[in-house]
Structure formats: structure tokens, C-alpha cells
Amino acid sequence: MPAMEPLKDNQPWRRALSVVVGVAFIVWGLISIRQGRITAFRGINHTFHVTREPFAFWLVVGIVIVLGAGCIYRGVRGRP
């Protein structure tokens, strides 16, 4: 199965918006690490604390940071 082709949409405002959203996710993850808690899942609205639920906390923080890095990569890479 071939690799997924990159998105064809290369408008500058969408690329810039993707970078801004990615930076927001990274900042959210870093602030959560500093505070020791992160609130996630809009429907449930559950707060994970590093002292009570370390595995879930680090899993959610990791997902947020990877998502932010992916958004930044998508915005910076441009058209192949």
C-alpha cells in the first residue's frame, strides 16, 4: 500500500494557521507539565493529575505535544 500523499492545499493563510495551532498545542502541553495537571476530552472534561494518574497524564500530554508538532510540520513543510 503506497504512503498517503501530502495534502494539496498549500494556501499561505492555512499554513500559517496550522503553525499557530501547533504552537498553541505545544504551549498547552508545556504549561500542563509545569502545573502537573491537564484537562482533556471536551465531552467528559476530565482532569488528569501527574500524582494521581501518571500514565494517563503523560499519555494525554504526549498526544497533545505530538499533535502540535504535526500541525507545525504541516504548516512549515510547504508544497513538496
Contacts in CASP RR format, 6 or more apart in sequence:
PFRMAT RR
TARGET T0000
AUTHOR 0000-0000-0000
METHOD contacts of the structure
MODEL  1
MPAMEPLKDNQPWRRALSVVVGVAFIVWGLISIRQGRITAFRGINHTFHV
TREPFAFWLVVGIVIVLGAGCIYRGVRGRP
6 77 0 8 1.000
6 80 0 8 1.000
7 74 0 8 1.000
10 78 0 8 1.000
10 79 0 8 1.000
14 75 0 8 1.000
15 74 0 8 1.000
15 75 0 8 1.000
15 76 0 8 1.000
15 78 0 8 1.000
16 75 0 8 1.000
18 71 0 8 1.000
18 72 0 8 1.000
18 74 0 8 1.000
18 75 0 8 1.000
19 71 0 8 1.000
19 72 0 8 1.000
19 75 0 8 1.000
19 76 0 8 1.000
21 68 0 8 1.000
21 71 0 8 1.000
22 67 0 8 1.000
22 68 0 8 1.000
22 69 0 8 1.000
22 70 0 8 1.000
22 71 0 8 1.000
22 72 0 8 1.000
23 68 0 8 1.000
23 72 0 8 1.000
24 68 0 8 1.000
25 64 0 8 1.000
25 65 0 8 1.000
25 67 0 8 1.000
25 68 0 8 1.000
25 71 0 8 1.000
26 65 0 8 1.000
26 68 0 8 1.000
26 69 0 8 1.000
26 72 0 8 1.000
28 38 0 8 1.000
28 64 0 8 1.000
29 38 0 8 1.000
29 61 0 8 1.000
29 62 0 8 1.000
29 64 0 8 1.000
29 65 0 8 1.000
30 65 0 8 1.000
32 38 0 8 1.000
32 61 0 8 1.000
32 64 0 8 1.000
33 61 0 8 1.000
36 49 0 8 1.000
36 50 0 8 1.000
36 51 0 8 1.000
36 57 0 8 1.000
37 47 0 8 1.000
37 48 0 8 1.000
37 49 0 8 1.000
37 50 0 8 1.000
37 57 0 8 1.000
38 47 0 8 1.000
38 48 0 8 1.000
38 57 0 8 1.000
38 60 0 8 1.000
38 61 0 8 1.000
38 64 0 8 1.000
39 45 0 8 1.000
39 46 0 8 1.000
39 47 0 8 1.000
39 48 0 8 1.000
40 46 0 8 1.000
40 48 0 8 1.000
40 60 0 8 1.000
40 64 0 8 1.000
48 56 0 8 1.000
48 57 0 8 1.000
48 60 0 8 1.000
49 57 0 8 1.000
50 57 0 8 1.000
50 58 0 8 1.000
END
